[in-house]
């Protein structure tokens, strides 16, 4: 577009379009009003944001004031401190800077809103009002020009009408004069006709003058007055838009200054965060939390107050067999545990190197997953190491007593079994009966014993080979490793080591029974029971027809075997807590036998009850029901209580 085209004059290129130019002017005035409303709403939002930010800052400041000391020095520092102590923390100073920055930012938004209100909104209002008034004056002037033009046009029409009227009068007088030529009033008529002709000539001259005036006025109106008015409106419009643009540019400068101020606040916070020294802060915490610590003394053997005894381990024949079996079991578990420890230690070393090489950034995901794996590996290794310590200590303690006498070389391979018909225990010769898994059977020779008698049986399995390595207890670790491919979990420490109390619980096998008839004790060896009472069997019928039981009060004694009916696992818990325990599977597991349950991650199971159900099953295994109602056992370290 040429320079001439970019500097057009409305008066030359838009003839007789004052109304349209005025409409354009009004439209731009409306745009100014709309922009002013926009900035008014923006200023209100800035003030609203500032108010909400101030409320947020007050809450954050209150929380910080309450937790500041604990953040820097902990909840119970050992030394006295003051506010200056807290300011020694680089993290605390950074936190203060964030609060101060947000406080200043809130005021910055208020200042920005005020600047927009005074320098943009108010200025737009004033120029809109002034230019609207100027436009109205121009329109009034245009109306005046139109009125003057129309008046001149009207004068021409009036002159034309007057001229026509005079011509008609002249013709009328001419006709009258012709008819009155011999009349005595002929002279008078002639004079009147002459006068009328003169009036007609005057009207004609006036009409011609009116035509000239109208033509000149029209020419001036369209060639000068209207173009000048249009150009004036154009100049007003141009100056208005130029000022409008300048005001908006000024608004952007105000906004830029506001953003620069905010950026300065952010940069100040960033510079404070960049000098946070976590090592220094941790040293400050340590300085104010130094405490004297002494490790607990070792425990020593404490003999019973009613029985004289020494701290020497008993190695008579029967207890010697038990500790030999214990040592063999610990050795087998230790052989299985040590490769896991080495594998986990290698995994931990690899993860440690990765964590050490990590450089902190603002992203999420990688380091969090890596840290989870690192901590999980470290915790698992610590638990494995504790299990190794316990097993090694058991082996050393027993080895120091028995020396090289490790017992028989053909150990039994016992596994929990069901006994639907009475079976004689191969050790104590008493009966094993009931459906509550209170006994075990050697998978090699078929020997059946009470669970409590298992460790008392010598390692002389008739069907076992000399070199056979037995697993006296079902290995939770074997089952753990037989899970679905890719299962990210390794056996837990509970798969290898049980506490003394849990071992005692799992070997006592206290079966529940329901009393069918009242029985009154007749000697101190007997126990009185009532019909319907639930008791626990301590010793089963040895052929004498009597069973030793214990009631819910803890009293024990003999009752006739025919007076009792064995309860199943669920009924046996009537006298205790009957609430059902539920667990959730953490990892997938594939059943390795008909008595086991397969698990799916997230699956919910209900633990069975009874002395041998649920958590009491033993050896790192729990018993329960899956969602289909099937009963079976599963690794305890694969689930979590709900």
C-alpha positions in Angstrom: 0.0 0.0 0.0 1.4 3.4 -1.0 2.1 6.3 1.5 -0.8 8.2 -0.1 -3.2 5.3 0.6 -2.0 5.0 4.2 -2.8 8.7 4.8 -6.3 9.0 3.3 -8.6 11.8 4.2 -12.2 10.7 4.9 -13.4 14.1 3.5 -12.0 13.2 0.1 -12.5 9.5 -0.1 -15.8 9.1 1.8 -18.0 12.0 0.6 -21.2 12.6 2.5 -20.7 9.8 5.0 -20.6 11.7 8.3 -23.1 9.3 9.9 -21.0 6.2 9.1 -17.8 7.9 10.3 -19.7 8.8 13.5 -20.8 5.2 13.9 -17.1 4.1 13.5 -16.2 6.6 16.2 -19.0 5.2 18.5 -17.8 1.7 17.9 -14.2 2.5 18.9 -15.5 4.4 21.9 -17.4 1.2 22.9 -14.1 -0.8 22.4 -12.4 1.6 24.8 -15.3 1.1 27.2 -14.9 -2.7 26.9 -11.2 -2.6 27.4 -11.7 -0.4 30.4 -14.2 -3.0 31.8 -11.6 -5.7 31.1 -8.9 -3.9 33.1 -11.4 -3.1 35.8 -12.2 -6.8 36.2 -8.4 -7.6 36.0 -7.7 -5.2 38.8 -10.5 -6.8 40.9 -9.0 -10.2 40.2 -5.5 -9.0 41.3 -7.0 -7.6 44.5 -8.9 -10.8 45.1 -5.8 -12.9 44.5 -3.8 -10.7 46.8 -6.4 -11.0 49.5 -6.5 -14.8 49.2 -2.7 -14.9 49.1 -2.6 -12.9 52.3 -4.9 -15.4 54.0 -2.8 -18.2 52.8 0.3 -16.6 54.0 -1.2 -15.9 57.5 -2.1 -19.6 57.8 1.3 -20.7 56.6 3.0 -18.3 59.0 1.0 -19.7 61.9 1.9 -23.3 60.9 5.5 -22.3 60.5 5.6 -20.6 63.9 4.2 -23.7 65.5 6.6 -26.1 63.8 9.7 -24.0 63.4 11.5 -25.2 66.4 10.7 -28.9 65.6 11.8 -28.3 62.0 15.2 -27.1 63.1 16.0 -28.6 66.5 13.5 -31.5 66.8 10.7 -31.9 69.3 12.9 -32.3 72.4 16.3 -30.5 72.1 18.7 -31.1 74.9 20.1 -27.5 74.9 18.4 -24.2 75.5 17.9 -22.1 72.4 16.5 -18.8 71.2 15.3 -17.2 67.9 18.9 -16.6 66.8 19.4 -20.4 67.0 16.6 -21.0 64.6 18.0 -18.5 62.1 21.2 -20.6 61.9 19.3 -23.1 59.8 19.7 -22.5 56.1 16.4 -24.3 55.4 14.6 -22.1 58.0 16.0 -19.0 56.4 14.9 -20.2 53.0 11.4 -20.9 54.4 11.3 -17.4 55.8 12.3 -16.0 52.4 9.4 -17.9 50.7 6.9 -16.5 53.3 8.4 -13.0 52.9 8.4 -13.3 49.1 4.7 -14.3 49.1 3.9 -11.5 51.5 5.6 -9.0 49.2 4.0 -10.6 46.2 0.5 -10.0 47.6 1.3 -6.3 48.1 2.8 -6.2 44.5 -0.5 -7.5 43.1 -2.3 -4.7 45.1 0.1 -2.1 43.8 -0.4 -3.5 40.2 -4.1 -3.2 40.6 -3.8 0.4 41.9 -1.5 1.4 39.0 -3.9 -0.2 36.5 -6.8 1.6 38.1 -5.2 5.1 38.2 -3.1 5.0 35.0 -5.2 2.8 32.7 -8.8 2.5 33.8 -9.2 6.1 34.9 -7.3 7.5 31.9 -9.5 5.5 29.5 -12.6 6.7 31.3 -11.5 10.4 30.9 -10.5 10.2 27.2 -13.6 8.2 26.4 -15.7 10.9 28.0 -13.9 13.8 26.5 -13.9 12.3 23.0 -17.5 11.4 23.2 -18.3 15.0 24.1 -16.1 16.2 21.1 -17.9 13.8 18.8 -21.3 15.0 20.0 -20.2 18.6 19.3 -19.2 17.6 15.8 -22.5 15.9 15.3 -24.3 19.0 16.6 -22.3 21.1 14.2 -23.2 18.8 11.4 -26.8 19.1 12.3 -26.4 22.9 12.2 -24.8 22.7 8.8 -27.7 20.5 7.6 -30.2 22.9 9.0 -28.5 25.9 7.3 -28.3 23.9 4.0 -31.9 22.9 4.2 -32.9 26.5 5.0 -31.1 27.8 1.9 -32.8 25.0 -0.1 -36.1 26.0 1.3 -35.5 29.7 0.4 -34.9 28.6 -3.2 -38.1 26.7 -3.2 -40.0 29.6 -1.7 -38.5 32.0 -4.2 -39.5 29.7 -7.0 -43.0 29.5 -5.7 -43.2 33.3 -5.3 -41.9 33.8 -8.8 -44.5 31.3 -10.1 -47.2 33.1 -8.2 -46.1 36.5 -9.6 -46.1 35.1 -13.2 -49.6 33.9 -12.7 -50.7 37.3 -11.4 -49.1 39.0 -14.4 -51.0 36.7 -16.8 -54.2 37.4 -14.9 -53.7 41.2 -15.1 -52.8 40.9 -18.8 -56.1 39.1 -19.5 -58.1 41.7 -17.5 -56.4 44.6 -19.4 -57.3 43.1 -22.8 -61.0 42.9 -21.9 -61.0 46.4 -20.4 -59.4 48.3 -23.3 -62.5 50.6 -23.8 -63.3 50.7 -20.2 -63.1 53.8 -18.3 -60.7 52.0 -15.9 -58.3 51.0 -18.6 -55.6 53.4 -17.5 -55.8 52.1 -14.0 -55.6 48.5 -15.2 -52.6 49.3 -17.3 -50.9 50.8 -14.3 -51.7 47.8 -12.2 -50.4 45.4 -14.9 -47.2 47.3 -15.2 -46.8 47.2 -11.4 -47.5 43.5 -11.4 -45.0 42.9 -14.1 -42.4 44.8 -12.0 -43.3 42.6 -9.0 -42.9 39.5 -11.2 -39.5 40.7 -12.4 -38.5 41.3 -8.8 -39.6 37.8 -7.8 -37.7 36.4 -10.8 -34.6 38.2 -9.7 -35.0 37.0 -6.1 -35.5 33.4 -7.4 -32.4 33.6 -9.5 -30.5 34.9 -6.5 -31.9 32.1 -4.4 -30.8 29.6 -7.0 -27.3 31.0 -7.0 -27.2 31.0 -3.2 -28.5 27.4 -3.0 -26.0 26.2 -5.6 -23.1 28.0 -3.9 -24.2 26.7 -0.5 -24.6 23.1 -1.9 -21.2 23.3 -3.4 -19.7 24.6 -0.2 -21.6 22.0 1.9 -20.4 19.0 -0.1 -17.0 20.3 -1.2 -15.9 22.0 2.0 -18.1 21.9 5.0 -18.9 18.2 5.0 -15.3 17.1 4.0 -13.9 19.3 6.7 -16.2 17.9 9.3 -15.4 14.4 8.2 -11.7 15.2 8.4 -12.2 16.6 11.9 -14.0 13.5 13.0 -11.1 11.5 11.4 -8.6 13.5 13.3 -10.5 13.0 16.5 -10.8 9.3 15.8 -7.0 9.0 15.0 -6.0 11.0 18.1 -8.3 8.9 20.2 -7.0 5.6 18.9 -3.4 6.8 19.2 -4.0 7.7 22.8 -5.8 4.5 23.3 -2.8 2.5 22.0 -0.4 4.6 24.1 -2.5 3.9 27.2 -2.5 0.2 26.5 1.3 0.3 25.9 1.7 2.0 29.2 -0.5 -0.7 30.8 1.9 -3.3 29.3 4.8 -1.4 30.8 3.1 -1.4 34.2 2.4 -5.2 33.7 6.1 -5.7 32.7 7.2 -3.8 35.8 4.9 -5.9 37.9 6.3 -9.1 36.3 9.9 -7.9 36.8 9.1 -7.3 40.5 7.6 -10.8 40.8 10.6 -12.3 39.0 12.9 -10.4 41.4 11.0 -12.0 44.3 11.3 -15.5 42.7 15.0 -14.9 42.0 15.5 -13.9 45.6 13.9 -17.1 46.9 15.9 -19.1 44.4 19.2 -17.6 45.5 18.2 -18.4 49.1 17.3 -22.0 48.3 20.5 -22.5 46.4 22.6 -21.8 49.5 20.6 -24.3 51.7 23.2 -26.4 53.4 21.6 -29.6 54.5 24.8 -30.9 56.1 25.0 -27.8 58.2 21.3 -28.0 59.2 21.7 -31.7 60.2 24.8 -30.8 62.2 22.8 -28.1 64.0 20.1 -30.6 64.8 22.7 -33.1 66.1 24.3 -30.4 68.3 21.0 -29.7 70.0 20.1 -33.3 70.4 23.2 -34.9 72.0 22.3 -37.4 74.7 24.2 -39.9 76.7 23.6 -43.4 75.6 24.7 -46.7 77.1 23.8 -50.0 75.5 21.7 -52.3 77.6 23.7 -54.9 79.5 23.6 -58.5 78.4 21.0 -60.8 80.0 22.0 -63.7 82.2 20.3 -66.9 83.1 17.9 -66.4 86.0 17.0 -69.6 87.8 13.5 -70.2 89.0 12.8 -69.1 92.5 11.4 -72.5 93.4 13.9 -74.7 91.6 17.6 -74.7 91.9 19.4 -74.8 88.5 22.5 -73.6 86.7 23.2 -71.8 83.4 24.6 -75.0 81.9 22.6 -76.5 78.9 21.1 -79.9 79.7 22.6 -82.6 77.4 20.8 -85.7 78.7 19.5 -88.0 76.0 16.0 -86.6 75.5 16.9 -82.9 75.6 20.0 -83.5 73.6 18.0 -85.0 70.7 15.8 -81.8 70.8 18.8 -79.4 70.6 20.5 -81.6 68.0 17.4 -81.3 65.8 17.2 -77.6 66.5 20.8 -77.2 65.4 20.2 -79.3 62.2 17.2 -77.2 61.4 19.1 -74.0 61.9 22.0 -75.2 59.8 19.7 -76.1 56.9 18.0 -72.7 57.1 21.4 -71.0 57.3 22.5 -72.8 54.1 19.5 -71.5 52.4 19.7 -68.0 53.8 23.3 -67.1 53.0 23.0 -67.2 49.2 20.0 -64.9 49.6 22.1 -62.5 51.7 24.9 -62.4 49.1 22.4 -61.8 46.3 20.7 -59.1 48.3 24.0 -57.5 49.3 25.1 -57.4 45.6 21.7 -55.8 44.7 22.1 -53.3 47.5 25.7 -52.3 46.4 24.4 -51.7 42.9 21.5 -49.6 44.1 23.8 -47.7 46.5 26.0 -46.8 43.5 23.0 -45.6 41.6 21.6 -43.5 44.4 25.0 -42.0 45.1 25.4 -41.0 41.5 22.0 -39.4 41.4 21.9 -35.6 41.1 18.8 -34.0 42.6 16.5 -32.3 40.2 12.9 -31.1 40.1 11.4 -34.2 38.4 9.6 -37.1 40.0 9.6 -40.8 39.4 13.2 -42.1 38.7 14.8 -41.2 42.0 11.7 -42.0 44.0 11.5 -45.5 42.5 15.2 -46.0 42.9 15.0 -44.9 46.6 12.1 -47.3 47.2 14.1 -50.1 45.8 17.2 -49.1 47.7 15.4 -48.9 51.1 13.6 -52.1 50.4 16.8 -53.9 49.6 18.6 -52.4 52.7 15.7 -53.3 55.0 15.5 -56.9 53.6 19.3 -57.3 53.9 19.1 -56.1 57.6 16.3 -58.6 58.3 18.3 -61.4 56.6 21.4 -60.4 58.6 19.3 -60.6 61.8 18.0 -64.0 60.8 21.6 -65.1 60.1 22.7 -63.8 63.5 19.9 -65.7 65.3 20.6 -68.9 63.4 24.3 -68.7 63.8 23.9 -68.0 67.5 21.6 -71.0 67.9 24.1 -73.2 66.1 27.1 -71.9 68.1 25.2 -72.2 71.4 24.3 -75.8 70.8 27.6 -76.7 69.1 29.5 -75.5 72.2 27.6 -78.0 74.3 27.3 -81.1 72.0 30.6 -80.6 70.2 30.8 -82.9 67.2 27.9 -85.1 68.4 25.3 -83.8 66.0 22.9 -86.7 66.4 21.7 -89.1 63.7 22.5 -88.7 60.1 19.1 -89.8 58.7 16.7 -87.0 59.6 12.9 -87.4 59.1 11.1 -85.1 56.6 8.0 -84.2 58.6 5.0 -82.4 57.1 1.7 -81.3 58.7 -1.0 -83.9 58.2 -4.7 -84.6 58.7 -5.8 -87.4 61.0 -9.4 -88.3 60.5 -8.9 -91.6 62.4 -6.9 -92.1 65.7 -3.2 -92.7 65.0 -0.5 -93.6 67.5 2.3 -91.0 68.0 5.6 -92.7 67.0 7.4 -90.9 69.9 5.1 -90.7 73.0 2.8 -93.6 71.9 -0.3 -91.6 72.7 -3.2 -91.1 70.2 -3.2 -88.4 67.5 -6.9 -87.7 66.7 -9.1 -84.9 65.3 -9.2 -82.9 62.1 -7.2 -79.9 63.2 -3.8 -80.7 61.9 -2.2 -81.4 65.3 0.2 -84.0 63.9 3.0 -84.5 61.3 4.0 -87.3 59.1 7.4 -88.2 57.7 7.2 -88.1 53.9 10.0 -90.7 53.7 9.2 -93.4 56.2 5.5 -92.5 57.1 6.2 -92.0 60.8 3.4 -89.9 62.5 4.0 -87.9 65.6 2.4 -85.0 67.5 3.7 -81.6 66.4 5.0 -81.1 69.9 7.0 -84.4 69.6 8.6 -83.6 66.2 11.9 -82.2 67.6 12.1 -85.0 70.2 12.4 -87.7 67.5 15.9 -88.9 66.8 17.3 -88.5 63.2 17.1 -92.2 62.4 14.6 -92.3 59.5 14.6 -95.9 58.3 13.9 -94.9 54.7 16.2 -91.9 54.5 19.6 -92.1 52.9 22.7 -91.2 54.7 23.3 -88.1 52.5 19.7 -86.9 52.5 19.4 -83.3 53.6 16.2 -82.9 55.5 13.9 -80.0 55.8 12.4 -80.5 59.3 10.1 -77.6 58.8 8.2 -76.5 55.6 10.4 -73.8 54.1 8.6 -70.6 53.5 11.6 -69.6 51.4 11.0 -72.4 48.9 7.4 -71.3 48.5 8.5 -67.7 48.2 10.8 -68.4 45.3 8.3 -70.5 43.5 6.0 -67.6 42.9 5.1 -66.1 39.6 8.0 -65.0 37.4 9.1 -61.5 38.0 7.7 -61.4 41.6 9.8 -58.6 43.1 9.8 -60.0 46.6 12.2 -62.2 48.4 11.6 -64.4 51.5 11.2 -62.4 54.7 13.2 -63.1 57.9 10.1 -64.8 59.3 10.6 -67.5 56.7 13.8 -68.6 58.4 13.5 -67.6 62.1 10.6 -68.0 64.6 10.6 -66.6 68.1 10.6 -68.9 71.0 7.1 -68.0 71.9 5.7 -68.5 68.4 7.5 -71.8 68.2 6.0 -72.9 71.4 2.6 -71.9 70.2 2.9 -73.8 67.0 4.1 -77.0 68.7 1.6 -77.2 71.6 -1.3 -78.0 69.3 -4.1 -77.2 71.7 -7.2 -78.7 70.1 -10.6 -77.4 71.2 -13.4 -79.7 72.4 -17.0 -79.2 73.6 -18.2 -80.7 76.8 -21.2 -83.0 76.2 -22.1 -83.8 79.9 -21.6 -82.2 83.3 -18.6 -83.7 85.2 -17.7 -83.0 88.8 -14.1 -83.5 89.9 -13.5 -86.2 92.5 -9.8 -85.6 93.0 -7.2 -82.9 92.7 -6.1 -84.4 89.3 -9.5 -84.0 87.8 -11.3 -80.8 86.5 -15.0 -80.1 86.9 -16.7 -79.0 83.6 -20.2 -78.1 82.5 -22.3 -79.2 79.5 -21.6 -77.0 76.5 -18.4 -75.6 77.9 -15.5 -75.2 75.4 -12.1 -76.5 76.6 -8.6 -77.0 75.1 -7.0 -80.4 75.0 -3.6 -80.4 76.7 -2.9 -84.1 76.6 -5.0 -86.5 74.5 -6.3 -89.9 75.6 -3.4 -92.3 76.3 -5.7 -95.3 76.3 -6.9 -94.8 79.9 -10.1 -93.1 78.8 -9.1 -89.8 80.3 -8.1 -86.5 78.6 -6.2 -83.6 80.2 -7.9 -80.3 79.3 -7.7 -76.6 80.2 -10.8 -74.3 80.7 -11.0 -70.6 79.8 -10.0 -69.7 83.3 -6.6 -71.4 82.9 -7.4 -74.4 85.2 -6.4 -77.8 83.9 -7.2 -81.4 84.9 -8.5 -84.8 83.7 -12.0 -85.4 82.3 -13.5 -88.5 80.8 -12.7 -88.7 77.0 -16.3 -89.8 76.3 -17.6 -86.5 77.8 -15.9 -84.5 75.0 -16.6 -83.8 71.3 -13.8 -82.4 69.2 -14.6 -79.0 67.6 -13.5 -77.9 64.1 -11.2 -74.9 63.7 -14.0 -72.4 63.6 -16.1 -73.6 66.6 -13.0 -74.0 68.7 -12.7 -70.3 69.1 -16.2 -69.7 70.6 -14.8 -68.8 74.0 -12.4 -66.3 72.5 -12.5 -63.6 70.0 -14.8 -64.6 67.1 -14.0 -61.6 64.9 -12.7 -62.6 61.5 -9.3 -61.4 60.4 -8.7 -60.4 56.8 -5.5 -59.9 54.8 -4.7 -58.5 51.4 -2.2 -60.2 49.0 0.8 -57.9 48.3 2.4 -60.1 45.6 1.2 -62.9 43.2 2.0 -66.5 44.3 1.4 -69.8 42.5 0.3 -72.7 44.6 2.8 -75.6 44.8 0.5 -78.2 46.3 -3.1 -79.1 46.7 -3.1 -77.7 50.3 -1.9 -74.2 49.1 -3.8 -71.2 47.7 -2.6 -69.2 44.7 -2.6 -65.4 45.3 -3.2 -62.5 43.1 -1.9 -59.0 44.0 -4.7 -57.1 45.8 -6.8 -60.2 46.5 -8.6 -60.3 49.9 -8.5 -63.4 52.0 -10.2 -64.4 55.3 -8.0 -66.1 57.9 -9.3 -69.3 59.4 -9.6 -69.7 63.1 -8.6 -72.3 65.6 -5.3 -73.2 67.3 -3.8 -74.4 64.0 -5.6 -72.0 61.7 -4.9 -68.5 60.5 -1.7 -67.0 61.9 -1.2 -70.1 64.1 -0.4 -72.4 61.2 3.3 -71.8 61.8 6.6 -71.9 59.9 6.0 -68.7 57.9 2.6 -70.0 56.6 -0.9 -68.8 57.3 -4.2 -70.5 56.6 -7.3 -68.9 55.2 -10.1 -68.8 52.6 -9.9 -67.1 49.2 -12.7 -65.2 47.6 -14.1 -68.4 46.1 -14.3 -70.0 49.6 -11.5 -72.4 49.1 -9.4 -73.2 52.2 -5.6 -73.4 52.0 -2.3 -72.1 53.2 -0.1 -69.3 51.7 3.2 -67.5 52.6 2.7 -65.0 55.5 5.2 -62.6 54.0 3.1 -62.3 50.8 0.1 -60.6 52.6 -0.7 -57.7 54.9 -3.4 -57.4 57.5 -6.4 -55.2 56.6 
